[in-house]
């Protein structure tokens, strides 16, 4: 991000995603500590699973944003999607 290879806005977005990931990691740790070592209740298990899924979504999004070709494809896709929706 510091080398100038990423646009500033993309780097900023990645930093926000990383911050969200840190918050998710903290919430997961707290949820695991709240759970009994013998048994995890359904609500706690669901919360941990949702946090894990969001963390994986963020990981995939960052991988796309860091890859110049994938970033270009995503940008073009969104552009055409906006054009198509504006014609409706």
Secondary structure, 3 states (H helix, E strand, C coil): CCCCCCCHHHHHHHHHHHHHHHHHHHHHHHHHHHCCCCCCCHHHHHHHHHHHHHHHHHHHHHHHHHCHHHHHHHHHHHHHHHHHHHHC
